[in-house]
Amino acid sequence: MKPFDQFPQKIRDRIRFVLTDIDDTLTLEGRLVPAAFAAMERLQSAGHRVVPITGRPAGWCDHIARMWPVDAVVGENGAFYFSYDRREKKMRRVFSKSEAERSQDRRKLGRIKSKILETVPGCRVSADQAYREADLAIDFCEDVPALPMAAVDEIVRCFTEAGAQAKISSIHVNGWFGSYDKLSMTRRLFEHLFAAPLDEVKDRGVFCGDSPNDSPMFAYFPHAVGVANIRRFLDRVASPPAWVTEHEGGEGFAEMVEGLLG
């Protein structure tokens, strides 16, 4: 990874799409950093498209799409995207699976939940689970004392042995049924909202993230950026980002935007 302050000016001038994780990328110590929120506002004012790509739940994403300076949001690790048309006052919701499929998946995830809670002492279901549509989030350090990575790996094993996908974020292990991920739903979003195949514009985009579940995005985007705290997960990130900020979390995101916009 190269320091972001070496990001070439000729590439900065071409960037028009800024995609970003939320937890520990826009936040720092569990809170949204004011400078990060202001940076998103600056990006939109400069004509950039801004899209959070997160593992957070549908309930949060409805709020984010309505209230934040963003063009859309991908949630639950690719289960859906939401985009709010402020002129028409209408929310567009696009899911990877139908409501019937999601309902069936939730029943299966309920059985996995019971096994995980029995098998891994100290973990618990995420406090935001009630607002989720498609996945199960197991908290290993957000609202519980931080568990060792061996325990996190055991949570992953419980998901995968049951045939589910499992991804580690900086705070949760998220599990779901289906082949989608952050990148696959981002492709759909670009086709639908921006009328642009992602393959044709990816060199005009930046993805900013911090954890293992961002690996597909880091691998895909040639100008991917990790905030400084990505370093704690490097042994678990199959494809690290090309660039890294000096600062952590939302302060690192704001640093990146300052570099892009000057």
C-alpha positions as CSV (number, residue, x, y, z in Angstrom):
1,M,0.0,0.0,0.0
2,K,1.3,3.5,-0.9
3,P,0.6,6.6,1.2
4,F,-2.4,8.4,-0.1
5,D,-0.5,11.7,-0.2
6,Q,1.3,10.2,-3.2
7,F,-1.9,9.7,-5.1
8,P,-1.2,11.1,-8.6
9,Q,-2.9,14.4,-9.5
10,K,-3.8,13.2,-12.9
11,I,-5.9,10.4,-11.3
12,R,-7.4,12.7,-8.7
13,D,-8.7,14.9,-11.5
14,R,-10.6,12.0,-13.1
15,I,-12.4,10.7,-9.9
16,R,-16.1,11.2,-10.1
17,F,-17.5,8.3,-7.9
18,V,-16.6,7.9,-4.2
19,L,-17.8,4.7,-2.6
20,T,-17.2,4.1,1.1
21,D,-17.7,1.6,3.9
22,I,-19.2,3.1,7.1
23,D,-18.0,1.5,10.3
24,D,-14.5,2.5,11.2
25,T,-14.2,4.2,7.8
26,L,-16.6,7.1,8.3
27,T,-16.8,6.5,12.0
28,L,-14.1,6.6,14.7
29,E,-14.5,4.9,18.0
30,G,-18.1,4.2,17.1
31,R,-19.2,7.7,16.2
32,L,-19.7,9.4,12.8
33,V,-16.9,11.9,12.5
34,P,-18.2,15.4,11.7
35,A,-15.3,15.9,9.2
36,A,-16.4,12.8,7.3
37,F,-20.0,13.9,7.0
38,A,-18.8,17.4,5.8
39,A,-16.5,15.6,3.3
40,M,-19.5,13.8,1.8
41,E,-21.3,17.1,1.5
42,R,-18.2,18.6,-0.2
43,L,-18.0,15.7,-2.7
44,Q,-21.7,16.1,-3.7
45,S,-21.3,19.9,-4.0
46,A,-18.3,19.3,-6.3
47,G,-20.5,17.0,-8.6
48,H,-19.2,13.6,-7.3
49,R,-21.5,10.6,-6.8
50,V,-21.3,9.4,-3.2
51,V,-22.4,5.9,-2.2
52,P,-21.9,4.2,1.2
53,I,-21.4,0.4,0.8
54,T,-22.0,-1.1,4.2
55,G,-22.9,-4.2,6.3
56,R,-25.4,-2.1,8.3
57,P,-29.1,-3.0,8.3
58,A,-32.0,-1.9,6.1
59,G,-33.4,0.3,8.8
60,W,-30.2,2.3,9.0
61,C,-29.9,2.4,5.3
62,D,-33.4,3.9,4.8
63,H,-32.3,6.8,7.1
64,I,-28.9,7.2,5.4
65,A,-30.5,7.3,1.9
66,R,-33.0,10.0,3.1
67,M,-30.9,12.1,5.4
68,W,-27.2,11.9,4.4
69,P,-25.5,13.7,1.5
70,V,-25.4,10.5,-0.6
71,D,-26.8,9.3,-4.0
72,A,-27.6,5.8,-2.8
73,V,-26.5,3.2,-0.2
74,V,-25.7,-0.5,-0.5
75,G,-26.6,-2.4,2.7
76,E,-26.2,-5.7,4.5
77,N,-23.1,-6.5,2.4
78,G,-25.0,-6.4,-0.9
79,A,-28.4,-7.6,0.0
80,F,-30.0,-4.4,-1.5
81,Y,-29.5,-0.8,-2.4
82,F,-31.7,2.1,-1.5
83,S,-31.8,5.5,-3.3
84,Y,-34.1,8.4,-2.3
85,D,-35.4,10.7,-5.0
86,R,-35.8,14.0,-3.2
87,R,-37.7,15.6,-6.0
88,E,-40.3,12.9,-6.2
89,K,-40.1,12.1,-2.5
90,K,-39.8,8.4,-3.3
91,M,-37.5,5.7,-2.0
92,R,-36.3,3.1,-4.5
93,R,-35.5,-0.3,-2.9
94,V,-33.8,-3.0,-5.0
95,F,-33.1,-6.4,-3.3
96,S,-31.0,-9.3,-4.4
97,K,-33.7,-11.7,-3.2
98,S,-37.5,-11.7,-3.1
99,E,-39.4,-11.1,0.2
100,A,-40.4,-14.8,0.2
101,E,-36.7,-15.9,-0.2
102,R,-35.6,-13.5,2.5
103,S,-38.3,-14.8,4.9
104,Q,-37.1,-18.4,4.3
105,D,-33.5,-17.4,4.8
106,R,-34.3,-15.7,8.1
107,R,-35.8,-18.9,9.5
108,K,-32.6,-20.8,8.5
109,L,-30.4,-18.1,10.0
110,G,-32.4,-18.3,13.3
111,R,-31.2,-21.9,13.6
112,I,-27.6,-20.9,13.0
113,K,-28.0,-18.1,15.6
114,S,-28.8,-20.6,18.3
115,K,-25.8,-22.7,17.5
116,I,-23.4,-19.7,17.4
117,L,-24.6,-18.4,20.8
118,E,-24.2,-21.8,22.3
119,T,-20.8,-22.5,20.7
120,V,-19.0,-19.1,21.2
121,P,-19.2,-17.6,24.7
122,G,-19.2,-13.8,24.8
123,C,-20.7,-13.1,21.4
124,R,-24.2,-11.9,20.9
125,V,-26.7,-11.0,18.2
126,S,-26.0,-7.4,17.0
127,A,-28.2,-4.7,18.6
128,D,-29.2,-3.7,15.1
129,Q,-30.6,-7.1,14.1
130,A,-34.2,-6.0,14.4
131,Y,-33.7,-3.7,11.5
132,R,-32.2,-6.3,9.1
133,E,-33.9,-7.8,6.1
134,A,-31.5,-10.4,4.8
135,D,-28.6,-11.4,7.1
136,L,-27.6,-12.3,10.7
137,A,-25.1,-10.0,12.4
138,I,-23.1,-11.4,15.3
139,D,-21.4,-8.8,17.5
140,F,-17.8,-9.7,18.6
141,C,-16.7,-6.2,19.8
142,E,-19.2,-3.4,19.2
143,D,-21.4,-3.8,22.4
144,V,-19.5,-6.7,24.0
145,P,-16.0,-7.0,25.3
146,A,-13.7,-7.7,22.3
147,L,-13.4,-11.5,21.5
148,P,-10.1,-13.0,20.3
149,M,-9.9,-13.7,16.6
150,A,-10.0,-17.5,17.3
151,A,-13.6,-16.9,18.5
152,V,-14.4,-14.8,15.5
153,D,-13.1,-17.6,13.3
154,E,-15.4,-20.0,15.1
155,I,-18.4,-17.8,14.4
156,V,-17.4,-17.9,10.7
157,R,-17.1,-21.7,10.9
158,C,-20.7,-22.0,12.3
159,F,-22.0,-20.0,9.3
160,T,-20.1,-21.8,6.6
161,E,-20.8,-25.3,7.9
162,A,-24.5,-24.5,7.6
163,G,-24.0,-23.4,4.0
164,A,-24.1,-19.6,4.6
165,Q,-21.7,-16.9,3.5
166,A,-19.8,-15.2,6.3
167,K,-17.8,-12.0,6.2
168,I,-15.9,-10.3,9.0
169,S,-16.2,-6.6,9.5
170,S,-14.5,-4.5,12.1
171,I,-17.3,-5.2,14.6
172,H,-19.5,-8.0,13.4
173,V,-19.5,-11.3,11.5
174,N,-22.3,-11.1,9.0
175,G,-23.9,-14.3,7.6
176,W,-26.4,-14.8,4.8
177,F,-27.6,-17.2,2.1
178,G,-26.8,-16.3,-1.5
179,S,-23.9,-15.5,-3.8
180,Y,-24.2,-11.7,-3.7
181,D,-21.7,-9.4,-2.0
182,K,-20.9,-5.7,-1.9
183,L,-19.5,-5.7,-5.4
184,S,-22.3,-7.5,-7.1
185,M,-25.0,-5.1,-5.8
186,T,-22.8,-2.1,-6.6
187,R,-22.7,-3.3,-10.2
188,R,-26.6,-3.3,-10.3
189,L,-26.7,0.1,-8.7
190,F,-24.4,1.7,-11.4
191,E,-26.5,0.1,-14.2
192,H,-29.8,1.3,-12.7
193,L,-29.0,4.7,-11.3
194,F,-26.0,6.0,-13.2
195,A,-26.7,4.2,-16.5
196,A,-23.0,3.2,-16.5
197,P,-21.6,-0.3,-16.5
198,L,-19.2,-0.4,-13.6
199,D,-16.4,-2.0,-15.6
200,E,-16.4,1.1,-17.9
201,V,-16.1,3.7,-15.1
202,K,-14.2,1.9,-12.3
203,D,-11.0,3.8,-13.0
204,R,-13.0,7.0,-12.3
205,G,-14.0,5.7,-8.9
206,V,-12.5,5.3,-5.4
207,F,-13.6,2.8,-2.8
208,C,-12.6,3.5,0.8
209,G,-12.7,0.8,3.5
210,D,-11.1,-0.8,6.5
211,S,-11.8,-4.5,7.0
212,P,-11.8,-8.0,5.5
213,N,-15.4,-7.8,4.1
214,D,-14.2,-4.9,1.9
215,S,-11.8,-7.3,0.0
216,P,-13.9,-7.7,-3.1
217,M,-14.1,-3.9,-3.5
218,F,-10.3,-3.5,-2.8
219,A,-9.6,-6.1,-5.4
220,Y,-11.8,-4.6,-8.0
221,F,-11.1,-0.9,-7.8
222,P,-7.6,0.0,-9.0
223,H,-7.7,3.2,-6.9
224,A,-9.0,1.6,-3.7
225,V,-8.0,3.4,-0.4
226,G,-7.8,2.0,3.1
227,V,-8.0,4.2,6.1
228,A,-5.0,3.7,8.4
229,N,-6.7,1.1,10.7
230,I,-6.8,-1.4,7.7
231,R,-3.3,-2.4,8.9
232,R,-4.7,-4.4,11.8
233,F,-6.5,-6.7,9.4
234,L,-3.9,-7.0,6.7
235,D,-3.3,-10.7,7.4
236,R,-7.0,-11.3,6.7
237,V,-7.5,-9.1,3.7
238,A,-7.0,-11.2,0.5
239,S,-6.6,-8.1,-1.6
240,P,-5.3,-5.0,0.2
241,P,-6.1,-1.5,-1.2
242,A,-3.6,0.3,-3.4
243,W,-3.4,3.3,-1.1
244,V,-3.6,4.0,2.6
245,T,-4.3,7.2,4.6
246,E,-2.3,8.6,7.4
247,H,-5.3,8.9,9.8
248,E,-7.8,6.3,11.0
249,G,-11.5,6.0,10.5
250,G,-13.5,9.1,9.5
251,E,-10.5,11.3,9.9
252,G,-8.8,9.2,7.2
253,F,-11.8,9.4,4.9
254,A,-11.8,13.2,5.4
255,E,-8.1,13.2,4.6
256,M,-8.8,11.3,1.4
257,V,-11.5,13.7,0.3
258,E,-9.3,16.7,1.0
259,G,-6.7,15.1,-1.2
260,L,-9.2,14.6,-4.0
261,L,-10.7,18.0,-3.9
262,G,-7.9,20.2,-2.6
